[in-house]
Each structure stands twice: as structure tokens, then as C-alpha cells.
Amino acid sequence: MTGEHERRAWVGDLIHDEDADRRGIVADVRGGATWVLRPEYGPDRWTSQRPDRLRVIKTREERLRERSA
């Protein structure tokens, strides 16, 4: 991704949390400082205060396009 600015993770994005070494979906962003995450499947939640460590795998828009295809 030379020359591209990586997009910050936001609600609905599929991400990889590099600190927790887990893959999940952003469920909420509280106060612009705490990202609430959930696994792709099943119950559980965890938080991150390091959005720079959340690598976006697929944006919410990409996931919705795939679902409707």
C-alpha cells in the first residue's frame, strides 16, 4: 500500500487487533477513545484504546457488498 493512508477502524469494520492477536468486528467507539470489539462469530467483547493497532481487513461497506452479492 505504498503512498496510501490506512483508514482508521470504525464501527462495522472487520479488523485484526494486533495487541490481542484476535480478529473481530468493531461494535462501538466510545468517546473517540475506546474501541469495543467482538469476535466475528459467537459472544464475547473486548476493548482497545489503540486504534493504530487495529488493522482493517474489510470495511463495513465491503462486508455489506459481499453479503448482498
SEVEX-6638 format. One line per field, with one value per residue: residue number from 1; residue in three letters; x, y, z of N, C-alpha, C, O, CB in turn. Coordinates in Angstrom, 1 decimal. Glycine has a CB too. Layout:
! residues N
n: (NUM | ...)
res: (ALA | ...)
npx: (X | ...)
npy: (Y | ...)
npz: (Z | ...)
capx: (X | ...)
capy: (Y | ...)
capz: (Z | ...)
cpx: (X | ...)
cpy: (Y | ...)
cpz: (Z | ...)
opx: (X | ...)
opy: (Y | ...)
opz: (Z | ...)
cbpx: (X | ...)
cbpy: (Y | ...)
cbpz: (Z | ...)
This chain:
! residues 69
n: (1 | 2 | 3 | 4 | 5 | 6 | 7 | 8 | 9 | 10 | 11 | 12 | 13 | 14 | 15 | 16 | 17 | 18 | 19 | 20 | 21 | 22 | 23 | 24 | 25 | 26 | 27 | 28 | 29 | 30 | 31 | 32 | 33 | 34 | 35 | 36 | 37 | 38 | 39 | 40 | 41 | 42 | 43 | 44 | 45 | 46 | 47 | 48 | 49 | 50 | 51 | 52 | 53 | 54 | 55 | 56 | 57 | 58 | 59 | 60 | 61 | 62 | 63 | 64 | 65 | 66 | 67 | 68 | 69)
res: (MET | THR | GLY | GLU | HIS | GLU | ARG | ARG | ALA | TRP | VAL | GLY | ASP | LEU | ILE | HIS | ASP | GLU | ASP | ALA | ASP | ARG | ARG | GLY | ILE | VAL | ALA | ASP | VAL | ARG | GLY | GLY | ALA | THR | TRP | VAL | LEU | ARG | PRO | GLU | TYR | GLY | PRO | ASP | ARG | TRP | THR | SER | GLN | ARG | PRO | ASP | ARG | LEU | ARG | VAL | ILE | LYS | THR | ARG | GLU | GLU | ARG | LEU | ARG | GLU | ARG | SER | ALA)
npx: (0.8 | 1.8 | 2.2 | -0.4 | -2.8 | -3.6 | -6.9 | -8.6 | -9.9 | -13.4 | -16.9 | -18.4 | -16.4 | -14.3 | -11.6 | -8.1 | -6.9 | -3.9 | -2.6 | -4.1 | -4.0 | -6.2 | -9.0 | -11.8 | -14.9 | -15.6 | -17.7 | -18.5 | -17.6 | -16.4 | -16.6 | -14.6 | -12.3 | -12.2 | -12.4 | -14.8 | -14.9 | -15.9 | -15.9 | -15.9 | -17.8 | -20.0 | -20.3 | -18.8 | -16.7 | -14.2 | -12.0 | -10.2 | -7.8 | -6.1 | -6.3 | -4.5 | -3.4 | -5.3 | -5.9 | -7.5 | -9.3 | -11.5 | -13.7 | -16.8 | -18.5 | -17.5 | -18.0 | -20.8 | -21.4 | -20.4 | -22.2 | -24.6 | -24.2)
npy: (-1.2 | 1.3 | 4.7 | 5.1 | 6.1 | 4.4 | 3.5 | 4.4 | 2.1 | 1.6 | 1.5 | -1.6 | -2.5 | -5.2 | -6.4 | -6.9 | -7.2 | -6.3 | -6.2 | -7.9 | -10.1 | -11.0 | -11.5 | -9.5 | -7.6 | -4.2 | -3.0 | -0.7 | 2.7 | 4.5 | 7.6 | 8.4 | 7.3 | 4.7 | 1.6 | -0.8 | -4.2 | -7.2 | -10.8 | -12.3 | -14.4 | -15.7 | -15.1 | -12.5 | -9.9 | -7.3 | -4.6 | -1.9 | 0.7 | 1.5 | 2.5 | 2.5 | 0.1 | -1.6 | -3.3 | -2.9 | -5.3 | -5.7 | -3.3 | -2.0 | -1.4 | -2.9 | -5.5 | -5.4 | -5.2 | -7.7 | -9.4 | -8.8 | -9.7)
npz: (0.0 | -0.9 | -0.5 | 0.2 | 2.7 | 5.6 | 6.6 | 9.5 | 11.8 | 12.1 | 13.2 | 12.5 | 10.8 | 9.8 | 11.6 | 12.6 | 15.7 | 16.7 | 19.2 | 20.9 | 19.3 | 17.9 | 15.7 | 14.8 | 14.9 | 14.8 | 17.2 | 18.6 | 19.2 | 21.7 | 22.9 | 21.2 | 22.0 | 23.0 | 21.6 | 21.1 | 20.7 | 19.0 | 18.5 | 15.2 | 15.1 | 17.6 | 21.1 | 23.1 | 24.1 | 23.8 | 24.5 | 23.0 | 23.2 | 21.4 | 18.5 | 16.4 | 16.3 | 15.3 | 12.6 | 9.6 | 7.9 | 6.3 | 5.2 | 6.6 | 4.5 | 2.4 | 3.4 | 3.5 | 0.8 | -0.1 | 1.2 | 0.0 | -2.6)
capx: (0.0 | 2.7 | 1.6 | -1.8 | -3.0 | -4.5 | -8.1 | -8.8 | -11.0 | -14.7 | -18.0 | -18.8 | -15.2 | -13.6 | -10.3 | -7.2 | -6.3 | -2.5 | -2.3 | -4.8 | -3.8 | -7.6 | -9.8 | -13.1 | -15.6 | -15.8 | -19.1 | -18.8 | -16.4 | -17.0 | -15.9 | -13.5 | -11.1 | -12.3 | -13.0 | -15.4 | -14.7 | -16.5 | -15.5 | -16.8 | -18.9 | -20.1 | -20.4 | -17.6 | -16.3 | -13.0 | -11.8 | -8.9 | -7.6 | -5.0 | -6.8 | -3.4 | -3.1 | -6.4 | -5.7 | -8.7 | -9.2 | -12.5 | -14.5 | -18.2 | -19.1 | -17.1 | -18.7 | -22.2 | -21.4 | -20.3 | -23.4 | -25.7 | -23.9)
capy: (0.0 | 2.4 | 6.0 | 5.1 | 6.3 | 3.4 | 4.0 | 4.0 | 1.2 | 2.2 | 0.6 | -2.5 | -3.0 | -6.4 | -5.9 | -7.7 | -6.5 | -6.7 | -6.3 | -9.1 | -11.1 | -11.6 | -10.9 | -9.2 | -6.6 | -3.0 | -2.9 | 0.6 | 3.6 | 5.3 | 8.9 | 8.5 | 6.8 | 3.2 | 0.8 | -2.0 | -5.2 | -8.5 | -11.7 | -12.5 | -15.3 | -16.0 | -14.0 | -12.1 | -8.5 | -6.8 | -3.2 | -1.4 | 2.1 | 1.7 | 2.2 | 2.3 | -1.4 | -2.3 | -3.3 | -3.1 | -6.4 | -5.4 | -2.2 | -2.3 | -1.3 | -4.1 | -6.6 | -5.4 | -5.6 | -9.2 | -10.1 | -8.6 | -10.2)
capz: (0.0 | -1.0 | -0.8 | 0.7 | 4.1 | 6.1 | 7.2 | 10.9 | 12.1 | 12.6 | 13.5 | 11.4 | 10.1 | 10.3 | 12.0 | 13.4 | 16.8 | 16.8 | 20.6 | 21.4 | 18.3 | 17.6 | 14.6 | 15.2 | 14.3 | 15.7 | 17.6 | 19.0 | 19.5 | 22.9 | 23.2 | 20.3 | 22.7 | 23.3 | 20.6 | 21.6 | 19.6 | 19.2 | 17.5 | 14.0 | 15.5 | 19.0 | 22.1 | 23.7 | 23.8 | 24.4 | 24.1 | 22.7 | 23.2 | 20.5 | 17.1 | 15.4 | 16.4 | 14.7 | 11.2 | 8.9 | 7.0 | 5.4 | 5.8 | 6.7 | 3.2 | 1.7 | 4.0 | 3.1 | -0.7 | -0.3 | 1.7 | -1.0 | -3.9)
cpx: (0.9 | 1.9 | 0.1 | -1.8 | -4.0 | -5.7 | -8.2 | -10.0 | -12.3 | -15.8 | -18.4 | -17.6 | -14.8 | -12.2 | -9.4 | -6.6 | -4.9 | -2.1 | -2.9 | -4.6 | -5.2 | -8.2 | -11.2 | -13.8 | -15.8 | -17.3 | -19.5 | -17.5 | -17.0 | -16.0 | -14.7 | -12.2 | -11.0 | -13.0 | -13.5 | -15.4 | -15.4 | -15.9 | -16.4 | -18.0 | -18.8 | -20.0 | -19.0 | -17.4 | -15.0 | -12.9 | -10.4 | -8.9 | -6.5 | -5.5 | -5.7 | -3.0 | -4.2 | -6.3 | -7.0 | -8.5 | -10.2 | -13.4 | -16.0 | -18.8 | -18.7 | -17.8 | -20.2 | -22.3 | -21.3 | -21.6 | -24.6 | -25.5 | -24.4)
cpy: (1.3 | 3.7 | 6.1 | 5.3 | 5.2 | 4.0 | 3.5 | 3.2 | 1.9 | 1.1 | -0.2 | -3.0 | -4.3 | -6.1 | -7.1 | -6.8 | -7.0 | -6.9 | -7.6 | -10.3 | -11.9 | -10.8 | -10.7 | -8.1 | -5.4 | -2.9 | -1.5 | 1.4 | 4.5 | 6.5 | 9.1 | 8.0 | 5.3 | 2.5 | -0.5 | -3.0 | -6.5 | -9.5 | -11.8 | -13.3 | -15.6 | -14.8 | -13.7 | -10.6 | -8.2 | -5.3 | -2.9 | 0.1 | 2.5 | 1.5 | 2.1 | 0.9 | -2.2 | -2.2 | -3.7 | -4.2 | -6.1 | -4.3 | -2.7 | -2.4 | -2.5 | -5.4 | -6.6 | -5.7 | -7.1 | -9.9 | -9.9 | -9.2 | -11.6)
cpz: (0.0 | -1.3 | -0.3 | 2.2 | 4.6 | 6.8 | 8.6 | 11.0 | 12.6 | 12.7 | 12.3 | 10.6 | 10.7 | 10.5 | 12.5 | 14.4 | 17.1 | 18.3 | 21.2 | 20.5 | 18.1 | 16.4 | 15.1 | 14.4 | 15.3 | 16.0 | 18.0 | 19.2 | 20.5 | 23.1 | 22.3 | 20.9 | 23.0 | 22.2 | 21.2 | 20.5 | 20.0 | 18.2 | 16.3 | 14.3 | 17.0 | 19.9 | 22.7 | 23.4 | 24.5 | 23.9 | 23.8 | 22.7 | 22.3 | 19.0 | 16.1 | 15.4 | 15.8 | 13.2 | 10.5 | 7.8 | 5.9 | 6.0 | 5.9 | 5.3 | 2.3 | 2.1 | 3.5 | 1.6 | -0.9 | 0.1 | 0.7 | -2.4 | -4.1)
opx: (0.7 | 1.2 | -0.5 | -1.0 | -5.1 | -5.5 | -7.9 | -11.1 | -12.1 | -15.6 | -18.6 | -17.8 | -14.8 | -11.5 | -10.0 | -6.0 | -4.8 | -1.3 | -2.2 | -4.9 | -5.2 | -7.9 | -11.8 | -13.2 | -16.0 | -18.1 | -20.6 | -16.4 | -17.9 | -14.9 | -13.8 | -11.1 | -10.0 | -14.2 | -12.7 | -16.0 | -15.6 | -15.5 | -17.6 | -19.1 | -17.7 | -19.7 | -18.1 | -17.9 | -14.6 | -13.6 | -9.4 | -9.8 | -5.9 | -5.3 | -6.0 | -2.3 | -4.2 | -6.6 | -7.5 | -7.6 | -9.9 | -13.7 | -16.3 | -19.6 | -19.6 | -18.2 | -20.7 | -23.3 | -22.1 | -22.0 | -25.4 | -26.3 | -24.2)
opy: (2.2 | 3.7 | 7.2 | 4.8 | 5.1 | 5.0 | 2.4 | 3.4 | 2.8 | 0.0 | 0.3 | -4.0 | -4.5 | -5.5 | -8.1 | -5.9 | -8.1 | -7.8 | -8.4 | -11.4 | -13.1 | -9.7 | -11.5 | -7.6 | -5.7 | -2.7 | -1.1 | 0.8 | 5.4 | 6.3 | 9.9 | 8.3 | 4.7 | 2.8 | -1.3 | -2.7 | -6.8 | -9.1 | -11.4 | -13.0 | -15.7 | -13.7 | -14.6 | -10.2 | -8.7 | -4.9 | -3.7 | 0.8 | 3.6 | 0.5 | 1.5 | 0.5 | -3.5 | -1.2 | -4.8 | -4.0 | -6.1 | -4.3 | -3.7 | -3.2 | -3.0 | -6.2 | -7.7 | -6.3 | -7.6 | -10.9 | -10.9 | -9.2 | -12.3)
opz: (0.8 | -2.3 | -0.5 | 2.9 | 4.0 | 7.6 | 8.9 | 10.4 | 13.4 | 12.3 | 11.2 | 9.8 | 11.9 | 9.5 | 12.9 | 14.1 | 17.6 | 18.5 | 21.9 | 20.9 | 18.1 | 16.2 | 15.9 | 13.4 | 16.5 | 15.1 | 17.9 | 19.4 | 20.3 | 23.4 | 22.7 | 20.4 | 23.2 | 22.0 | 21.8 | 19.4 | 21.2 | 17.1 | 16.4 | 13.9 | 17.5 | 19.5 | 22.8 | 22.4 | 25.5 | 23.0 | 24.1 | 22.4 | 22.4 | 18.5 | 15.0 | 14.5 | 15.9 | 12.6 | 10.8 | 7.0 | 4.7 | 7.2 | 5.3 | 5.0 | 1.6 | 1.3 | 3.2 | 1.2 | -1.7 | -0.5 | 0.5 | -3.2 | -5.1)
cbpx: (-0.9 | 3.8 | 1.6 | -2.6 | -3.5 | -3.8 | -9.3 | -9.0 | -10.6 | -15.1 | -19.2 | -19.7 | -14.1 | -13.8 | -10.3 | -6.1 | -7.2 | -1.6 | -2.7 | -6.3 | -2.8 | -8.5 | -9.8 | -13.1 | -17.0 | -15.2 | -19.4 | -19.6 | -15.8 | -17.1 | -15.5 | -13.3 | -10.9 | -12.9 | -12.0 | -16.9 | -13.2 | -18.1 | -15.3 | -16.0 | -18.7 | -18.9 | -21.3 | -16.3 | -17.4 | -11.8 | -12.2 | -8.5 | -7.3 | -3.9 | -7.7 | -2.2 | -2.8 | -7.8 | -4.5 | -9.3 | -9.5 | -13.4 | -14.5 | -18.9 | -18.6 | -15.6 | -18.7 | -22.7 | -20.3 | -19.2 | -23.8 | -26.0 | -22.4)
cbpy: (0.0 | 2.1 | 6.3 | 3.8 | 7.7 | 2.4 | 3.6 | 5.3 | 0.1 | 3.3 | 1.3 | -1.8 | -2.0 | -7.6 | -4.8 | -8.4 | -6.6 | -5.8 | -5.1 | -8.8 | -12.1 | -11.4 | -11.9 | -8.8 | -7.1 | -1.7 | -3.8 | 0.6 | 4.3 | 4.4 | 8.9 | 10.0 | 7.5 | 3.0 | 0.4 | -1.7 | -5.5 | -8.4 | -13.1 | -13.1 | -16.6 | -17.0 | -14.4 | -12.9 | -7.5 | -7.7 | -2.3 | -1.9 | 2.6 | 0.8 | 3.4 | 3.2 | -1.8 | -1.7 | -4.3 | -1.8 | -7.7 | -6.6 | -0.9 | -1.3 | 0.0 | -4.4 | -6.6 | -3.9 | -4.8 | -9.7 | -9.4 | -7.1 | -10.2)
cbpz: (1.2 | -2.0 | -2.2 | 0.3 | 4.5 | 7.0 | 6.4 | 11.8 | 13.0 | 11.6 | 14.0 | 10.4 | 10.1 | 9.2 | 13.0 | 12.4 | 18.1 | 16.1 | 21.4 | 21.6 | 18.8 | 18.9 | 13.4 | 16.7 | 13.8 | 15.1 | 18.8 | 20.4 | 18.2 | 24.1 | 24.6 | 20.0 | 24.0 | 24.7 | 19.4 | 22.2 | 19.4 | 19.2 | 18.1 | 12.9 | 14.7 | 19.3 | 23.3 | 23.4 | 24.3 | 24.1 | 25.3 | 21.2 | 24.7 | 20.8 | 16.7 | 15.9 | 17.8 | 15.2 | 10.8 | 8.2 | 7.6 | 5.0 | 4.9 | 7.7 | 2.5 | 1.8 | 5.5 | 3.4 | -1.4 | 0.6 | 3.0 | -1.1 | -4.1)
